[in-house]
Amino acid sequence: MKHIQIKGLDKPVSKLVMGSDFFRLDNPHEVSEILHHYLTIGGNTIDTAHIYCGGQSEQAIGIWLDETGKREEMVLFTKGAHHDNNGPRVNPEAIRQDLMTSLDRMRTDYIDLYGLHRDDPATPVGVIVEALNEHLEAGRIRAFGGSNWTHQRLQEANEYAAKHGLVGFSFSSPNLSLAKPNEPFWAGCVSADTEALRWYEEQQFPLLSWSSQARGFFTGRFSPEIRDNADLVRVFYSDENWTRLQRAQQLAQEKGVSAIQIALAYVLSQPFPACALIGPRTEAEMVSCRDGAELVLSAQELAWLDLTGATV
C-alpha cells in the first residue's frame, strides 16, 4: 500500500486509514478480525475519537494493541475537544482532559496524530496552538491537526505558529468525496470545496478524508427513486451527484473496476498528499478498498468526474 508522510511523525501513514466508529467492547472478535484484514492489505493507521461509541472505540483499540503487541507498528489517529450539549469546548482544559483520557483508554503514552474534532472560531488560534505545543513538547502527541477545520483557520493557526516559533498544524481531516454535500452532515462539519482544494494543492498539505466514499452513494444501491435513507437524501441527492455517479460507473466499466473504487481513487489521486478513512466490515470490502487505492486517476479524469472537464 502507498503511504504519505506527515511532518512530525517518523512513521509513514498508509493511504487507507481504518475507521473505528463501530468498535465496541462487546464485539472484540469483529474488531480483531477487521484489523487483521486491514493489516493484511498493508494498512497501518487507525482512526478513532474520544466520543466514538462513548469511548468504547478507543478502549477496544487499546485492548487489541495490548493483545497483539503492535503499538509501535501502528499510527494512532484520535480526536478530541468535540462540542457537547453546552456548546463548543475547543480550549486548553478540554483538550488536556480529552487527550489524557484517550491515552488511558488506548493504553499508550503518546498519540501519533492528534486532531481537534471541531473548531470554535470564537477562540483565538493562538490559545489553541500554544496548548497543543505543550502536549507536543511533553511527548504526549507527535503531530496535531484539525478535523472539520476550514483551510482559512488552518492557515491562520500556522501563521501564528510561524510568527511565535511554535509548531503548527501538520494535517487536516475534513470530508472530501466525489459526491459533493448539499449541506453539512452534522453541525460544524467541514467539506473541502474547490477553494479549499486549491489551498491544499498550493500548500501540499496532507488531507485525511472522512466519508471518503460518500457513505455508500457509489455502491449502486441508491437512485433518485430510492429515498429510504433520509441523511443520504439530505446530503447527497442532487442532479450533479447523479451525473457524477453515472460518470463514475462509465469510467469503472472502462477500467474493469467498480464505481465505488473510482470514488475512492478520486480522493487518493488528488494533487496533494491524501488519505481516505474507510469502514469496511468484511474481508471482501477490505480487498475492494485495497484495489481501489491502487487505481491512479489522471487530472483529466478527475476533472471529468468532478464535472469541471468536458471529456475524459
Summary of the structure (lengths in Angstrom):
residues: 312
radius of gyration: 18.9
end to end distance: 26.6
largest distance: 55.5
contacts: 1052
relative contact order: 0.12
helix: 44%
strand: 14%
